[in-house]
Amino acid sequence: MSHSSNSASTFPFARAAAVIAVAAATGLVAGAVHGAVGRFIYLPLVSPALAALGAGAGSMVALRILRTPGVAFARVVGVLAATASVIGIMVVTHALMRAELVASLTARGGSSADALHDAVDSAMTQQGGGAGVTGPVTLRIETGVAVLGASRAELGRTGNAVLLGLEWVLAGFIASALTTRQGRQPFSRRKQAWLTRRVVGRAAEGAAASIIGELEKGQFHRVGRRLDSTRGHVALIAWTDLGWTPGTSTTSEEPIWLDVLTEPSGGRPFVVHRCGVNDAALTAIYESVSARGSDRG
């Protein structure tokens, strides 16, 4: 199976920087929301996975809108968004604990602002969450997480660290799966735009190997004769410019991407082959599909 995809001839650094900023912001916001909810209920592994799902979806949209293709870059964006979401959860958890300490000590009264600040810092340090930038991480490792009310998942320092690592890995996997899906979509270097998905035709299940063989041999009319316009569990998908029609000719050397997609009954659609062809080849396939339809009519 080929995983080839187009990418911009010149990497769009400005758009990439914007995508990174959106991914970081989306991750922090998603993490902050789940961190706030975690004050009442926090499900280890599940809560960070949900935060990563939101962060990954937002980053996926940013990749598309800002027209930034590429699998490697998309994966980096996904991992960044997931990391931001996990950090967002820990930062909000740390801030909420600090706010509770401030409220508790303020209620006692009799302390100046400086004394109150020092007392809160001291209490947070004793809990393991110092005032520095590492405070949210060390608090999580030292105290675990509050699951529901006063109930806590506290596994010791090593166990807490392992659980945190597992949550980060799971979040990274979820977010990067979403962003990679977008980064893999065919992209036009010439027009700096995502290509349009067109179903050229369908064939019976089991025809995929023959279609792939004929594509590799350049026997495009034979490919078209195997296709029906409406039925079958194997689909030939073309990724073209929005305004492309059969017979179109361009001066661009940029290929048109074809996917052979299997859609088994009750199963998940899967691209088993991807290749690039020129305008004439795709036109030949379309003409053969049309001729077959005419013969049947």
Residue pairs with C-beta under 8 A, 6 or more apart in sequence:
1 271
1 272
1 273
1 274
2 273
2 274
2 275
3 71
3 184
3 274
4 257
4 274
4 275
4 276
5 69
5 70
5 71
5 184
5 185
5 186
5 187
5 257
5 274
6 69
6 186
6 187
6 188
6 189
6 195
6 254
6 257
7 69
7 70
7 187
7 189
8 69
8 70
8 187
8 189
8 192
9 189
11 70
12 66
12 67
12 68
12 192
15 66
15 67
15 68
16 68
16 73
18 62
18 66
19 59
19 62
19 63
19 66
19 68
19 77
20 77
20 80
22 58
22 59
22 62
22 66
23 55
23 58
23 59
23 62
23 77
23 78
23 80
23 81
23 84
23 179
24 80
24 81
24 84
25 84
26 54
26 55
26 58
26 59
26 62
26 81
26 84
27 51
27 52
27 55
27 59
27 80
27 81
27 82
27 83
27 84
27 85
27 87
27 88
27 175
28 84
28 85
28 87
28 88
28 91
29 88
30 51
30 52
30 54
30 55
30 58
30 85
30 88
31 48
31 51
31 55
31 84
31 85
31 86
31 87
31 88
31 89
31 90
31 91
31 92
32 88
32 89
32 91
32 92
33 51
33 54
34 42
34 47
34 48
34 50
34 51
34 85
34 88
34 89
35 88
35 89
35 90
35 91
35 92
35 93
35 96
36 92
36 96
37 47
38 47
38 89
38 92
38 93
38 145
38 146
39 93
39 96
39 146
40 148
40 149
41 147
41 148
42 145
42 146
42 147
42 148
43 147
44 145
44 147
44 153
44 163
44 167
45 163
45 166
45 167
45 170
47 89
48 85
48 86
48 89
48 167
48 168
48 170
48 171
49 167
49 170
49 171
49 174
51 85
51 86
51 88
51 89
51 171
52 81
52 82
52 85
52 86
52 170
52 171
52 172
52 174
52 175
53 174
53 175
53 178
54 85
55 81
55 82
55 84
55 85
55 171
55 175
56 78
56 81
56 82
56 174
56 175
56 176
56 177
56 178
56 179
57 178
58 81
59 77
59 78
59 80
59 81
59 175
59 178
59 179
60 178
60 179
60 181
60 182
62 68
62 77
63 69
63 74
63 77
63 179
63 182
63 183
64 182
64 185
64 194
67 187
67 192
67 193
67 194
68 74
68 183
69 183
69 185
69 187
69 194
70 183
71 180
71 183
71 184
72 183
73 183
74 176
74 179
74 180
74 182
74 183
74 184
75 176
75 179
75 180
75 183
77 176
77 179
77 183
78 172
78 175
78 176
78 177
78 178
78 179
78 180
79 172
79 175
79 176
81 175
81 179
82 168
82 171
82 172
82 173
82 174
82 175
82 176
83 168
83 171
83 172
85 171
85 175
86 164
86 167
86 168
86 171
87 136
90 136
90 137
90 139
90 140
91 136
93 136
93 139
93 140
93 145
94 129
94 135
94 136
94 139
97 124
97 127
97 129
97 139
98 120
98 124
98 129
101 120
101 123
101 124
102 116
102 120
105 111
105 116
105 119
105 120
105 123
106 116
111 119
121 130
121 131
124 130
124 131
124 135
124 139
125 131
127 139
127 142
127 143
128 138
128 139
128 141
128 142
128 143
129 135
129 136
129 138
129 139
129 142
129 143
130 138
137 164
140 160
140 164
141 157
141 160
141 161
141 164
142 157
142 160
143 152
143 154
143 160
144 152
144 153
144 154
144 155
144 159
144 160
144 163
145 152
145 153
146 152
147 153
153 163
154 160
155 162
155 163
185 194
185 195
185 239
186 194
186 195
186 239
186 257
187 193
187 194
187 195
188 194
188 195
188 241
188 254
189 254
190 252
190 254
191 241
193 241
193 242
195 239
195 240
195 241
195 257
196 239
196 240
196 241
196 242
196 244
197 237
197 238
197 239
198 237
198 238
198 239
198 240
199 235
199 236
199 237
200 227
200 235
200 236
200 237
200 238
200 258
200 282
200 285
200 286
200 289
201 224
201 227
201 228
201 229
201 235
201 236
201 285
201 289
202 227
202 228
202 229
202 230
202 231
202 232
202 233
202 234
202 235
202 236
203 211
203 226
203 227
203 228
203 232
203 234
203 235
203 236
204 232
204 233
204 234
205 232
205 233
205 234
205 262
205 264
205 265
206 234
207 226
207 232
207 234
208 234
208 260
208 262
208 272
208 273
210 226
211 223
211 226
211 227
211 234
211 236
211 260
212 260
212 272
212 273
214 220
214 222
214 223
214 226
215 223
215 258
215 260
215 273
215 275
215 277
216 275
218 281
220 277
220 281
220 282
220 284
220 285
220 288
221 284
221 285
221 287
221 288
222 288
223 236
223 285
223 288
224 284
224 285
224 286
224 287
224 288
224 289
224 291
224 292
225 288
225 291
225 292
227 236
227 285
227 288
227 289
227 292
228 289
228 292
228 293
229 289
229 293
233 262
233 263
233 264
233 265
234 260
234 261
234 262
234 263
235 260
235 261
235 263
236 258
236 259
236 260
236 261
236 285
237 258
237 259
237 260
237 261
238 256
238 257
238 258
238 282
239 256
239 257
239 258
239 259
240 256
240 282
244 256
244 279
246 282
246 283
246 286
246 287
247 283
248 279
248 283
249 279
249 280
250 279
255 276
255 277
255 278
256 276
256 277
256 278
256 279
256 281
256 282
257 274
257 275
257 276
258 274
258 275
258 276
258 277
258 282
259 271
259 273
259 274
260 271
260 272
260 273
260 274
261 269
261 270
261 271
261 272
262 269
262 270
262 272
263 269
